[in-house]
Amino acid sequence: MTNFSEKLQHYQKFFSFMLKYWNSELLKYTSSQAMEETQSRKDFHFEHSPEELAEDLKKMGPTYIKLGQLLSTRPDLLPEPYLNELACLQDDAPTIPYEKVHEIVEAELGTRISKAFEEFDEKPLASASIGQVHMARLRSGKKVVVKIQRPNIQEDFLKDLDTLSEIADFAVKHSKTAKQYAFNDVLEELRYILLQELDYEKEARNLTILSKNLQHFKKIRIPKPIQDYSTKRVLTMEYMEGVKVTSISPFKKIEENYTPLVEELVEAYLQQILEDGFVHADPHPGNIHLNKDSELVLLDAGMTARFSSTLRENILQLLMAVSKTDGDKTADLLQQISEIDKDADIEHFKHILNRLLFESENSKAKDLKTGRLLIQINQVAAQNGIHIPVEINILGKVLMNMDQIIAELDPEYELQPAIRHHLKKLMQKKMWEELKPENFFHVLIDLKKLIEQAPSRLNKVSSLLANNDLKLNLEVLDEKQLTQGLQKVANRITLGLILASLIIGAAMLMQVPTSFTIFGYPGLAIILFLLAALGGVILMFNIIFKDR
């Protein structure tokens, strides 16, 4: 009874929220933006304020707060005031009482806080939907931050996600739009991402991997985890002082030239996407800080994405085609990696795709076009029966967040030419790496196997040849059907010649006097004419109605 009651409460919470916003101007605006309809914000009169939306999401619990945070990084869907208010959800969640924090840390680390840390601030630095961050100092004197997971957060997430999954499955079965956009697959991807974020041991490993992969970038910093002070629910990492890129003062932006910093950030993310296949997938403004040395600090590695080597090759070609505004090449590449319905409208997809690429050409960072373009391509593809891999949509969201960071640091920066330039460098680098001796080892191993097996295979072939037992299995045209077809053609030609002979013979007999007449004409000639006419009619009937 309790389970049913809880499930009913989750459904009631969701549908109460949906009923409130279902016919709202805010949802209509979001839909028009997602479908790329040409309607400006002035056409809408929002009855619900940004503060009201943020408060409603807070009341619904941590899962919906997290969804609100994800929405705050989507300027393609919501007006700016709503984005700003939802962004506050990133570090303005209800705080966990210090007594509970104290209890969780000691239970997880298996020791008293006073023994593990020289200092531990009771007041949190920030409080987000999943965890809360506190400043601390180790016994060694090293300043660290400690992230503590909210109590029962995993159970709360799973209950909400189960409710949303049931609703999504029902929608996919009964709604063409839900099926078209694969709502259940999107939600499954969200479930995977959220559960990854709930495991702080994985986040610690992610930070270590990212730090190693990006160590040669002088202006990119990743905080290193303190492994001995980290568990599934507590993450301790080195403290890196800085401010959000959105908090940089306008005067500092005028004084400083951030273009080299942006160049390095773009190159670092392209390396993650195209070389490492391991990407910091949540680079929104709250997770990218600028320190006093004008270095970018990448925080919160809970959300990462992995791309296979095959997909990385496809993404490399795709980004190159998009940066060159080559619509046909882009469409061909997307078709190769996508699932295509039988009734897919490929031509219409190509037409819309070319238009989107043309409109995004020569765009600046402040236009936020690069990531949005990939998301729009995904939407257009779904509308036309083409189902692009979910990783491409994740890539679009990563690039959209990147657009926002770059727009803050250098609004006039042209991202697409920069991507094209870096892609060429990466392609040259990959080509040189392919030519390295170690990359030929597998070829040498295959060649060695071929040489070892060649004598025995040659002996077997020569033995079969000597005994006249060698057979070739070839799949060619159906021999019987081909013979029948040729025979039918020959029969038609023969019959045609016979009919022609009858007509010629009849014509010649018409000149020969005879006592046997039909209708006053030589009888034999008339009979031959009639036989030729009957044969011609039968032949025409077979050709018109029976031949395939």
C-alpha positions as CSV (number, residue, x, y, z in Angstrom):
1,M,0.0,0.0,0.0
2,T,2.9,2.3,0.8
3,N,4.6,1.7,-2.5
4,F,1.3,2.5,-4.3
5,S,0.8,5.6,-2.2
6,E,4.3,6.8,-3.0
7,K,3.9,6.1,-6.7
8,L,0.6,8.0,-6.7
9,Q,2.3,11.0,-5.1
10,H,5.1,11.0,-7.7
11,Y,2.5,10.9,-10.5
12,Q,0.5,13.6,-8.8
13,K,3.6,15.8,-8.5
14,F,4.5,15.4,-12.1
15,F,1.0,16.0,-13.5
16,S,0.3,18.9,-11.2
17,F,3.4,20.6,-12.7
18,M,2.4,19.7,-16.3
19,L,-1.2,21.0,-15.9
20,K,0.1,24.3,-14.6
21,Y,2.5,24.8,-17.6
22,W,0.9,22.7,-20.3
23,N,-1.0,25.6,-22.0
24,S,1.4,28.3,-20.8
25,E,3.1,30.7,-23.2
26,L,6.4,29.5,-21.8
27,L,5.9,26.0,-23.1
28,K,4.6,27.3,-26.4
29,Y,7.8,29.5,-26.7
30,T,10.0,26.5,-25.8
31,S,8.2,24.4,-28.5
32,S,8.5,27.1,-31.1
33,Q,12.3,27.4,-30.4
34,A,12.8,23.6,-30.5
35,M,11.0,23.4,-33.8
36,E,12.9,26.4,-35.2
37,E,9.8,28.4,-35.9
38,T,10.3,32.1,-36.6
39,Q,8.6,33.6,-33.6
40,S,10.3,36.3,-31.5
41,R,10.0,36.6,-27.7
42,K,7.8,39.7,-28.2
43,D,5.0,37.4,-29.6
44,F,4.7,35.7,-26.2
45,H,3.3,37.0,-22.9
46,F,4.6,34.8,-20.1
47,E,2.1,34.4,-17.2
48,H,4.6,32.5,-15.0
49,S,7.7,34.4,-13.8
50,P,11.2,32.9,-13.8
51,E,11.2,32.9,-10.0
52,E,7.9,30.9,-10.0
53,L,9.3,28.3,-12.3
54,A,12.5,27.9,-10.3
55,E,10.5,27.6,-7.0
56,D,8.1,25.0,-8.5
57,L,11.1,22.9,-9.5
58,K,12.6,23.2,-6.1
59,K,9.3,21.9,-4.5
60,M,9.3,18.9,-6.8
61,G,12.7,17.7,-5.5
62,P,16.3,17.0,-6.5
63,T,15.5,15.2,-9.8
64,Y,13.6,18.2,-11.1
65,I,16.1,20.6,-9.7
66,K,18.7,18.8,-11.8
67,L,16.4,19.0,-14.9
68,G,16.1,22.7,-14.2
69,Q,19.9,23.0,-14.1
70,L,20.2,21.2,-17.4
71,L,17.6,23.6,-18.9
72,S,19.6,26.6,-17.7
73,T,22.3,25.6,-20.1
74,R,19.9,25.6,-23.1
75,P,19.6,29.2,-24.5
76,D,18.0,27.6,-27.6
77,L,14.9,26.7,-25.5
78,L,14.3,29.4,-22.9
79,P,14.3,33.2,-22.7
80,E,17.3,34.7,-20.9
81,P,15.5,35.7,-17.6
82,Y,14.5,32.0,-17.1
83,L,18.0,30.8,-17.9
84,N,19.4,33.2,-15.3
85,E,17.0,32.1,-12.6
86,L,17.4,28.4,-13.4
87,A,21.2,28.9,-13.3
88,C,20.8,29.8,-9.6
89,L,19.6,26.3,-9.0
90,Q,23.1,25.1,-9.7
91,D,24.4,26.4,-6.4
92,D,21.3,27.6,-4.6
93,A,19.7,24.3,-3.5
94,P,18.5,23.9,0.1
95,T,21.5,23.4,2.4
96,I,22.2,20.2,4.3
97,P,22.4,20.9,8.1
98,Y,26.0,20.7,9.3
99,E,25.1,18.0,11.8
100,K,24.1,15.7,8.9
101,V,27.2,16.7,6.9
102,H,29.4,15.8,10.0
103,E,27.7,12.5,10.3
104,I,28.0,11.5,6.6
105,V,31.7,12.5,6.4
106,E,32.7,10.5,9.5
107,A,30.6,7.5,8.4
108,E,32.2,7.5,4.9
109,L,35.8,8.2,5.9
110,G,35.7,5.9,9.0
111,T,37.3,8.5,11.2
112,R,36.5,11.7,13.1
113,I,36.5,15.0,11.1
114,S,38.9,16.5,13.6
115,K,41.3,13.7,13.0
116,A,41.1,13.8,9.1
117,F,41.1,17.6,8.7
118,E,43.0,20.4,10.4
119,E,40.0,22.7,9.6
120,F,36.5,22.0,8.2
121,D,34.2,25.0,7.5
122,E,30.7,24.5,8.8
123,K,29.3,27.0,6.3
124,P,29.0,25.5,2.8
125,L,30.7,27.1,-0.2
126,A,27.8,26.0,-2.4
127,S,24.8,23.7,-2.3
128,A,23.6,22.0,-5.4
129,S,20.9,19.4,-6.2
130,I,23.2,16.4,-5.6
131,G,25.7,17.5,-3.1
132,Q,27.1,20.3,-0.9
133,V,30.6,21.7,-1.0
134,H,32.7,22.7,2.1
135,M,36.1,24.3,2.4
136,A,38.6,22.3,4.5
137,R,42.3,22.0,5.3
138,L,44.2,18.7,5.5
139,R,46.7,17.9,8.3
140,S,49.5,18.6,5.8
141,G,48.2,22.2,5.4
142,K,46.8,21.7,1.9
143,K,43.6,23.5,1.2
144,V,40.8,21.3,-0.2
145,V,37.1,21.3,-0.9
146,V,34.9,18.4,0.2
147,K,31.8,17.5,-1.7
148,I,29.2,15.6,0.4
149,Q,26.3,13.8,-1.2
150,R,22.7,14.5,0.0
151,P,21.2,11.9,2.2
152,N,18.9,9.4,0.4
153,I,19.5,11.2,-2.9
154,Q,19.9,8.1,-5.0
155,E,16.6,6.6,-3.8
156,D,14.8,9.9,-4.5
157,F,16.3,10.1,-8.0
158,L,15.4,6.5,-8.8
159,K,11.8,7.0,-7.7
160,D,11.3,10.1,-9.9
161,L,13.1,8.5,-12.8
162,D,11.0,5.4,-12.6
163,T,7.9,7.6,-12.7
164,L,9.2,9.6,-15.7
165,S,10.2,6.3,-17.5
166,E,6.7,4.9,-17.2
167,I,5.2,8.2,-18.5
168,A,7.8,8.3,-21.4
169,D,7.1,4.6,-22.4
170,F,3.3,5.3,-22.4
171,A,3.9,8.5,-24.5
172,V,6.1,6.6,-27.0
173,K,3.4,4.0,-27.5
174,H,0.6,6.5,-28.0
175,S,2.2,9.6,-29.4
176,K,3.9,9.9,-32.8
177,T,5.9,12.9,-31.6
178,A,7.2,11.1,-28.5
179,K,8.2,8.1,-30.7
180,Q,9.8,10.4,-33.3
181,Y,12.0,12.1,-30.7
182,A,12.6,8.8,-28.8
183,F,11.6,10.2,-25.4
184,N,12.3,6.9,-23.6
185,D,15.8,6.7,-25.0
186,V,16.5,10.4,-24.0
187,L,15.3,9.6,-20.5
188,E,17.4,6.4,-20.3
189,E,20.4,8.5,-21.2
190,L,19.5,11.0,-18.5
191,R,19.2,8.1,-16.0
192,Y,22.7,6.9,-16.9
193,I,24.1,10.4,-16.5
194,L,22.5,11.1,-13.2
195,L,23.5,7.7,-11.7
196,Q,27.1,8.4,-12.9
197,E,27.1,11.7,-11.0
198,L,25.9,10.0,-7.9
199,D,29.1,7.9,-7.7
200,Y,31.9,10.2,-6.4
201,E,34.5,7.4,-6.8
202,K,33.8,7.5,-10.5
203,E,34.0,11.3,-10.5
204,A,37.4,11.1,-8.8
205,R,38.6,8.7,-11.5
206,N,37.2,11.1,-14.2
207,L,39.2,14.0,-12.7
208,T,42.4,11.9,-12.7
209,I,41.8,10.9,-16.4
210,L,41.0,14.4,-17.5
211,S,44.0,15.8,-15.6
212,K,46.3,13.4,-17.4
213,N,44.8,13.9,-20.8
214,L,44.9,17.7,-20.7
215,Q,48.2,18.1,-18.8
216,H,50.0,19.6,-21.8
217,F,47.5,22.5,-21.9
218,K,49.2,25.4,-20.0
219,K,46.0,27.4,-19.4
220,I,43.6,24.5,-18.5
221,R,43.5,23.2,-14.9
222,I,41.8,20.2,-13.4
223,P,41.5,19.8,-9.6
224,K,43.1,16.6,-8.5
225,P,41.2,14.3,-6.1
226,I,42.6,13.3,-2.8
227,Q,41.9,9.5,-3.1
228,D,42.4,8.6,0.6
229,Y,39.7,11.1,1.6
230,S,37.2,10.1,-1.1
231,T,34.4,7.5,-1.2
232,K,31.1,7.0,-3.1
233,R,29.4,9.7,-1.2
234,V,32.3,12.0,-0.2
235,L,34.8,13.6,-2.7
236,T,37.8,15.6,-1.5
237,M,39.9,17.5,-4.1
238,E,42.4,20.2,-4.2
239,Y,41.1,23.7,-3.9
240,M,41.5,26.0,-6.9
241,E,40.4,29.6,-6.3
242,G,38.6,31.4,-9.1
243,V,35.4,33.0,-10.3
244,K,32.7,31.9,-12.7
245,V,33.3,33.1,-16.2
246,T,29.9,34.8,-16.0
247,S,31.2,36.8,-13.0
248,I,34.2,38.4,-14.8
249,S,33.8,42.2,-14.7
250,P,33.3,44.0,-18.0
251,F,36.4,46.2,-17.2
252,K,38.5,43.1,-16.9
253,K,37.2,41.8,-20.2
254,I,38.3,45.0,-21.9
255,E,41.7,45.0,-20.3
256,E,42.5,41.3,-20.9
257,N,42.8,39.5,-24.3
258,Y,41.1,36.2,-23.7
259,T,41.3,35.0,-27.3
260,P,44.4,32.7,-26.7
261,L,42.6,31.3,-23.7
262,V,39.5,30.5,-25.8
263,E,41.8,29.0,-28.5
264,E,43.3,26.6,-25.9
265,L,39.8,25.7,-24.5
266,V,38.5,24.9,-28.0
267,E,41.6,22.8,-28.8
268,A,41.3,21.0,-25.4
269,Y,37.7,20.0,-26.1
270,L,38.3,18.9,-29.7
271,Q,41.1,16.7,-28.3
272,Q,38.7,15.2,-25.8
273,I,36.0,14.6,-28.4
274,L,38.2,13.4,-31.3
275,E,41.3,11.9,-29.8
276,D,40.6,10.8,-26.2
277,G,37.0,9.8,-26.6
278,F,36.5,10.9,-23.0
279,V,34.8,14.2,-22.6
280,H,34.0,16.6,-19.7
281,A,30.3,16.7,-20.8
282,D,29.0,19.6,-18.6
283,P,31.1,22.7,-19.3
284,H,28.3,25.2,-18.4
285,P,29.3,28.6,-16.9
286,G,28.9,27.3,-13.3
287,N,31.5,24.6,-13.9
288,I,34.2,26.8,-15.6
289,H,36.1,29.2,-13.4
290,L,38.8,31.7,-14.2
291,N,41.6,31.9,-11.6
292,K,44.0,34.7,-10.7
293,D,46.6,33.5,-13.3
294,S,44.0,33.7,-16.1
295,E,43.7,29.9,-16.3
296,L,40.5,28.1,-16.8
297,V,39.6,25.6,-14.1
298,L,37.2,22.7,-15.2
299,L,35.1,21.6,-12.2
300,D,32.5,18.8,-11.7
301,A,33.6,15.8,-13.7
302,G,30.6,13.8,-12.7
303,M,29.0,14.1,-16.1
304,T,31.3,12.7,-18.8
305,A,30.7,11.2,-22.3
306,R,32.6,8.4,-24.1
307,F,32.9,8.2,-27.9
308,S,34.1,5.0,-29.6
309,S,37.0,5.1,-32.1
310,T,34.5,4.6,-35.0
311,L,32.2,7.3,-33.8
312,R,35.2,9.7,-33.3
313,E,36.2,9.2,-37.0
314,N,32.6,10.0,-38.0
315,I,32.4,13.0,-35.8
316,L,35.7,14.3,-37.2
317,Q,34.3,14.1,-40.8
318,L,31.0,15.5,-39.6
319,L,32.5,18.6,-37.9
320,M,34.7,19.2,-40.9
321,A,31.7,19.1,-43.3
322,V,29.6,21.3,-41.0
323,S,32.4,23.9,-40.6
324,K,32.7,24.0,-44.4
325,T,28.9,24.4,-44.8
326,D,28.8,21.3,-47.0
327,G,25.2,20.2,-46.6
328,D,25.3,17.2,-49.0
329,K,28.4,15.8,-47.3
330,T,26.9,16.4,-43.8
331,A,23.7,14.6,-44.9
332,D,25.6,11.6,-46.3
333,L,27.6,11.2,-43.1
334,L,24.6,11.4,-40.9
335,Q,22.8,8.8,-43.0
336,Q,25.7,6.4,-42.6
337,I,25.6,6.5,-38.8
338,S,21.9,6.7,-38.3
339,E,18.9,4.4,-38.3
340,I,16.5,5.4,-41.1
341,D,12.8,4.6,-41.3
342,K,11.3,3.1,-44.5
343,D,9.3,6.2,-45.1
344,A,12.1,8.7,-44.3
345,D,12.1,11.9,-46.4
346,I,15.8,12.2,-47.3
347,E,15.4,14.9,-49.8
348,H,13.4,17.2,-47.4
349,F,16.0,16.5,-44.7
350,K,18.8,17.6,-47.1
351,H,16.9,20.7,-48.1
352,I,16.4,21.8,-44.4
353,L,19.9,20.8,-43.5
354,N,21.5,23.0,-46.2
355,R,19.3,25.9,-45.1
356,L,20.5,25.5,-41.4
357,L,24.1,25.3,-42.4
358,F,23.8,28.4,-44.7
359,E,22.1,30.4,-41.9
360,S,24.9,29.5,-39.4
361,E,27.8,30.4,-41.7
362,N,30.2,33.1,-40.4
363,S,28.4,33.2,-37.0
364,K,30.1,34.7,-34.0
365,A,30.4,33.2,-30.5
366,K,27.7,35.6,-29.2
367,D,25.2,34.0,-31.7
368,L,25.5,30.7,-29.9
369,K,25.1,28.8,-33.2
370,T,27.6,25.9,-33.2
371,G,26.0,23.6,-30.5
372,R,22.5,24.8,-31.4
373,L,23.1,23.8,-35.0
374,L,23.8,20.1,-34.1
375,I,20.7,20.0,-31.8
376,Q,18.6,21.5,-34.6
377,I,20.0,18.9,-37.1
378,N,19.0,16.2,-34.7
379,Q,15.5,17.6,-34.4
380,V,15.1,17.9,-38.2
381,A,16.4,14.4,-38.7
382,A,13.9,13.0,-36.2
383,Q,11.0,14.9,-38.0
384,N,12.1,13.2,-41.3
385,G,12.5,9.6,-40.0
386,I,16.2,9.7,-39.4
387,H,17.4,8.7,-36.0
388,I,20.8,10.1,-35.2
389,P,22.9,8.4,-32.4
390,V,22.3,10.0,-29.0
391,E,26.0,10.8,-28.8
392,I,25.6,13.5,-31.5
393,N,23.0,15.2,-29.4
394,I,25.3,15.0,-26.3
395,L,28.0,16.6,-28.5
396,G,25.6,19.3,-29.5
397,K,24.9,20.1,-25.8
398,V,28.6,20.1,-25.0
399,L,29.3,22.6,-27.9
400,M,26.3,24.7,-26.8
401,N,27.7,25.1,-23.3
402,M,31.1,25.9,-24.9
403,D,29.4,28.6,-27.0
404,Q,28.2,30.2,-23.8
405,I,31.7,30.1,-22.2
406,I,33.3,31.6,-25.3
407,A,30.6,34.2,-25.7
408,E,31.5,35.4,-22.2
409,L,35.3,35.5,-22.8
410,D,35.3,36.7,-26.5
411,P,31.9,37.5,-28.0
412,E,33.4,38.2,-31.5
413,Y,35.3,34.9,-31.7
414,E,34.4,32.9,-34.8
415,L,34.1,29.3,-33.6
416,Q,33.5,27.4,-36.9
417,P,36.7,28.7,-38.7
418,A,38.6,27.9,-35.5
419,I,37.1,24.4,-35.4
420,R,38.1,23.9,-39.0
421,H,41.7,25.1,-38.3
422,H,42.0,22.8,-35.3
423,L,40.5,19.9,-37.2
424,K,43.1,20.2,-39.9
425,K,45.9,20.1,-37.2
426,L,44.3,17.0,-35.6
427,M,44.0,15.3,-38.9
428,Q,47.7,15.9,-39.7
429,K,48.6,14.6,-36.2
430,K,46.5,11.5,-36.6
431,M,48.1,10.8,-40.0
432,W,51.6,11.0,-38.5
433,E,50.5,8.7,-35.7
434,E,49.2,6.2,-38.1
435,L,52.6,6.1,-39.8
436,K,54.4,5.2,-36.6
437,P,56.0,1.7,-36.6
438,E,54.0,0.5,-33.7
439,N,50.8,1.0,-35.7
440,F,52.0,-1.4,-38.3
441,F,52.5,-4.3,-35.8
442,H,49.0,-5.7,-36.3
443,V,49.6,-5.6,-40.1
444,L,52.9,-7.5,-39.6
445,I,51.2,-10.1,-37.4
446,D,48.5,-10.7,-40.1
447,L,51.3,-11.0,-42.7
448,K,53.2,-13.4,-40.6
449,K,50.0,-15.6,-40.2
450,L,49.5,-15.5,-44.0
451,I,53.1,-16.6,-44.7
452,E,52.9,-19.4,-42.1
453,Q,49.6,-20.7,-43.6
454,A,50.5,-20.2,-47.3
455,P,52.4,-23.5,-47.9
456,S,49.6,-25.8,-46.5
457,R,46.9,-23.9,-48.4
458,L,48.9,-24.1,-51.6
459,N,49.4,-27.8,-51.1
460,K,45.7,-28.3,-50.6
461,V,44.8,-26.3,-53.8
462,S,47.3,-28.1,-55.9
463,S,46.0,-31.5,-54.6
464,L,42.5,-30.5,-55.6
465,L,43.6,-29.4,-59.0
466,A,45.6,-32.6,-59.6
467,N,42.5,-34.7,-58.7
468,N,40.2,-32.5,-60.7
469,D,38.2,-31.8,-57.5
470,L,38.5,-28.0,-57.4
471,K,35.2,-26.3,-57.4
472,L,34.2,-22.6,-57.6
473,N,31.0,-21.5,-55.9
474,L,29.8,-18.4,-57.6
475,E,26.5,-16.6,-57.1
476,V,25.4,-15.5,-60.6
477,L,22.1,-15.1,-62.4
478,D,19.6,-17.9,-62.2
479,E,20.7,-20.2,-65.1
480,K,17.3,-21.8,-65.6
481,Q,15.5,-18.5,-65.7
482,L,18.0,-17.0,-68.1
483,T,17.7,-20.0,-70.4
484,Q,13.9,-19.8,-70.3
485,G,14.1,-16.1,-71.2
486,L,16.4,-16.7,-74.1
487,Q,14.2,-19.5,-75.3
488,K,11.1,-17.3,-75.2
489,V,12.9,-14.6,-77.2
490,A,13.9,-17.2,-79.9
491,N,10.4,-18.6,-80.1
492,R,8.9,-15.1,-80.6
493,I,11.4,-14.4,-83.4
494,T,10.7,-17.7,-85.1
495,L,6.9,-17.2,-84.8
496,G,7.3,-13.7,-86.2
497,L,9.3,-15.1,-89.2
498,I,6.6,-17.7,-89.8
499,L,3.8,-15.1,-89.7
500,A,5.8,-12.9,-92.1
501,S,6.2,-15.9,-94.4
502,L,2.5,-16.6,-94.3
503,I,1.7,-13.1,-95.3
504,I,4.2,-13.0,-98.1
505,G,3.1,-16.4,-99.4
506,A,-0.6,-15.3,-99.3
507,A,0.3,-12.2,-101.2
508,M,2.0,-14.2,-103.9
509,L,-0.9,-16.7,-104.2
510,M,-3.3,-13.9,-104.7
511,Q,-1.8,-13.6,-108.3
512,V,-2.3,-17.3,-109.1
513,P,-5.6,-18.2,-110.9
514,T,-7.7,-20.9,-109.0
515,S,-11.2,-22.3,-109.0
516,F,-11.2,-22.4,-105.1
517,T,-12.2,-19.0,-103.9
518,I,-13.4,-17.4,-100.7
519,F,-15.3,-14.0,-101.0
520,G,-14.2,-13.9,-104.7
521,Y,-10.4,-14.2,-103.8
522,P,-8.1,-17.2,-104.1
523,G,-9.1,-19.5,-101.2
524,L,-5.6,-20.7,-100.2
525,A,-4.3,-17.1,-100.0
526,I,-7.3,-16.0,-97.8
527,I,-6.6,-19.0,-95.5
528,L,-2.9,-18.0,-95.1
529,F,-3.9,-14.4,-94.4
530,L,-6.4,-15.5,-91.7
531,L,-3.8,-17.8,-90.1
532,A,-1.2,-15.0,-90.1
533,A,-3.8,-12.6,-88.5
534,L,-4.8,-15.1,-85.8
535,G,-1.1,-15.8,-85.0
536,G,-0.4,-12.0,-84.8
537,V,-3.3,-11.4,-82.4
538,I,-2.2,-14.3,-80.1
539,L,1.4,-13.0,-80.2
540,M,0.3,-9.4,-79.3
541,F,-1.9,-10.7,-76.5
542,N,0.9,-12.6,-74.9
543,I,3.3,-9.7,-75.2
544,I,0.9,-7.1,-73.7
545,F,-0.8,-9.2,-70.9
546,K,1.6,-12.1,-70.0
547,D,5.2,-10.9,-70.5
548,R,7.0,-9.6,-67.4
